[in-house]
Amino acid sequence: QVQLVESGGGLVQAGGSLRLSCAASGRTFFNGYGVDSMGWFRQAPGKEREFVGMFRWSANTTHYSDSVLGRFTMSSDSSKNTVHLQMDSLEAEDTGVYYCFGDQQAQRYWGKGTQVTVSS
């Protein structure tokens, strides 16, 4: 099992910034496979969970949803199995619970989430 722990959520005014972090621990290397991808989804009240962004170490690529492109930036530390999400120019629509995920082979693991609230 891989455990994911998010940190850095909170309350911020529109236009402000927050930085989320997610650290993976546990069986992060198993059967020759490490945690290859880590990223974020978010879920606003009454809405479905939506993709925010992800980083894939094997390809050294980062992908973002159109709604956050240009405002959010991911960074990573593969040696620590950690990713960060720098969120700038926050909008009220960015409010929600942000969930970290990590992929190892065909298994996706989830963190418990961290609340981000943007006041307008």
C-alpha positions, 0 to 999 in steps of 0.5 A: 500500500501507498499512503498519500498525505496532502498539506497546505490547504486553507482560506485565501482571498480571490487573487491570492496564492496557496501551495499544496504538497503531497508526500507518498510513503509506504510501499512506494517501490514494489515488484520493480515499480515505483510511483510513476505519476502523482497529481491532483483532482479537486471536488467542489460542493455538489460537483463531480471530482475533476482533474487538475494536473499531474506529473509523470516521472518516467516521461518528465511531463506535466499536464494541466486542465484547461481551467488551471493552465497558466495559474497553477504550477506543479513541481516534484521531487522524485527522491522524496516521492513528493509533488507540490501544486503552486496555485496563483491567481486563485478564483472562487471557482477553485474552491473545493477539496483537493485530492492527491493521487499516485499511480503505481503500475495499474493501481491508483492511490488517493489521499484524504484531501485538503480543503481550499476555500477562495473567498470572493 
